[in-house]
């Protein structure tokens, strides 16, 4: 009797253990790493997809990731050799969206790839390279190198101080307070450059309009367009030789007294000893305008 009782007790304990194991809560999943220490010139790769990115440069020696993205998706911060990588992970086949917020040392080098997500960077002092299909790109701060390549997204840059290279097919470009060297290329998007201080300028577009305002130093500088209009606004005391060649467009010289109109080839010398700006076009009009005082 006592033997059968012992067997019954053992079976009950075994059954209880099985039931406890069956219904026990799964082990907690560790959350992705959100913060890591990083040097001032750290390289950070960001792979976005359809998610928007807001990246801010700060004075702290660390990288911090925050997110507001679709359920089931999360951002991961991982170290890969001497650089960090931010990836968006989630179940395949489920669309994602939302915003990834990233804070990096302000001198960091950023390498960003996106499909349709927008990219917005503020207070960036290092290099920022963005490759996007259709998302808009907006970067501000004294970045020493900015490289943007997009198909149809708009590009807005403000305050870069070094070298800027921008390529787009149909997106508009709005570039403000750029210092140093600037190269921009577009097929049909408009290019607007304001308050620039450039040692070298190279603009190429097929049918988009071009507007340049600022100071062109050293050189050589060039604007090449097929059918878009070009307007260049410069200070009167700037030393610069301007050479214009247009097949069928009109050349308007606002520096002349009184303002004059020309066709074909035209030269305007501002001061002495400066650089050279060459404007070449097929059918668009060219306007050379003095900057208003103040």
Secondary structure, 3 states (H helix, E strand, C coil): CHHHHHHHHHHHHHHHHHHHHHHCCCCCCCCCCCEEECCCCCEEEEECCCCEEEEEEECCCEEEEEEEECCCCEEEEEEECCEEEEEEECCCCCCCCEEEEEEEECCCEEEEEECCCCEEEECCCCEEEEEECCCCEEEECCCCEEEEEECCCCEEEECCEEEEEEEECCCCEEEECCEEEEEEEECCCCEEEEEEEEEEEEEEECCCCEEEEEEECCCCEEEEECCCCEEEEECCCCCEEEEEEEEEEEEEECCCCCCEEEEEEEEEEECCCCEEEEEEECCCCEEEEECCCC
